[in-house]
Amino acid sequence: MTAGNNERYSIEIEGDRTLNLVPSKNDEQLNEKQLVDYGDHRREFIRWLREQGKHPEKREGYSDYTVYETAYKTARFDRWVWGEEGRYTIPPTPEHADQYIDDVVVFRDVTNSTKGKSEEALMRYFRWLDATTHTPEWDHEQRFRSGGGDSPRDYLTRRERRLVREAALDVDGGWKIAAIVCASLDAGLRPVEVARARPEWVDVVNQILRIPKEDSSKNEGNWRVSITKRTATALKHWLQERESIEKYNGRDELWLTREATRYESRALARLLRKLCDDADIETGGRKMTWYSIRHSTGTFMTNERDLKAAKDQLRHKSAVTTMKYDHVSPDRRRQALRDI
């Protein structure tokens, strides 16, 4: 990078440090026109991180430390994408991110905490891309904790699952919210699966959700997912109610927002936080997203049954993914040793 480019593509941050928007290893792979394009792309991303990335609705940004780490981790990801594609391309796709996690981050010789920070950097990147470009939302289930370990980050306790279900049943305006929550508690629905769900999935008589391959989050196979009788009842009432609501005419989505759009992860996270508030569930210091419901389903299915049952219920292709839910406490392990 030339001296002029160094000045153009750098910003001063706290601690008298300079953040290069385009690191030298990225610059080496770009011609002048590509450098201008990528530099503008990066400047907008870094500005978003600093000014509103943490809480866009409050216009609250991340600390300069987090911005610095996120900037370099995402630049490394961009560089990897160019290598995979054999050319400069912006923006990356969610498929790129999935492959990068599976093929690079998982096998990197670093701590699980560092792997978790790499995941979080990409999640910030794709939140920005989703908000500012036509890049589809990255529906990603975080595999590593930035605080160490590889167990699920935050999930609902048994008591909290009951309280959230009760709060959903208490919502005014019909059966929709109750049906979404009950189905998600049973099936551990990912946000993208809530968005793609169709009435044809629901088999009330046999108490099953039939999720076809084309609607599955990873498009890896057809799934038959068990649901409880109480969830089947909620879905039955919702299907009957749905037929009388005008905005569903000609639509095949099982659930739509008030604005007649599909649910996405941010709307679902807001819904969960509202239900937690209504149920007086303490969420301070916890990252509560729709995946918190899925994580709780995986955790307690593993504890009550086994990894195979959790793998099938959560629709994991590999048991390795499900193993993060096998985090029985040391006390329970000691009790098991005493029992045998």
Helices and strands as residue ranges (DSSP letters): H 3-8, E 10-13, G 14-16, E 17-20, H 24-27, H 32-51, G 56-58, H 64-85, H 94-100, I 101-105, H 112-132, H 158-169, H 176-187, H 191-196, G 199-201, E 202-203, E 208-211, G 213-215, E 223-226, H 229-242, G 246-248, H 265-278, H 290-304, H 307-314, H 319-322, G 323-325, H 330-339
